[in-house]
């Protein structure tokens, strides 16, 4: 168990930083590209997306939770 403590600590430390990507240290260029893409979106993009959620939820309910295309 003593040998596992540093490993557990390192694993949990990643979780405290926010979004966790699978193998993010193996492909840092992918992590950087995703973060840049998310940050480049305008506030209007996020606002409109949030405002559309109730409409999409209603469609899901009407279709008995079937996949929406």
C-alpha positions, 0 to 999 in steps of 0.5 A, spaced: 500 500 500 505 504 501 508 503 494 501 505 491 500 512 495 504 516 490 501 513 484 494 514 487 496 522 489 498 523 482 492 520 479 488 524 483 492 530 482 490 530 475 482 530 477 483 537 481 485 541 474 478 541 471 477 537 465 481 531 464 483 528 457 485 520 457 492 520 456 493 527 455 500 527 457 501 522 451 498 527 446 499 534 448 498 537 441 491 534 442 489 537 448 492 544 446 487 544 440 481 542 443 482 547 449 484 553 443 477 551 439 473 551 446 476 558 448 475 561 441 468 560 441 464 567 442 459 568 448 453 568 443 455 561 441 455 558 448 448 562 449 445 560 443 447 553 445 444 553 452 438 557 450 436 551 445 437 546 450 429 546 453 427 545 445 432 539 444 430 536 451 422 537 449 424 533 443 427 527 447 421 527 451 416 527 445 420 521 442 421 517 448 428 518 449 430 516 442 436 519 439 435 526 435 439 527 429 
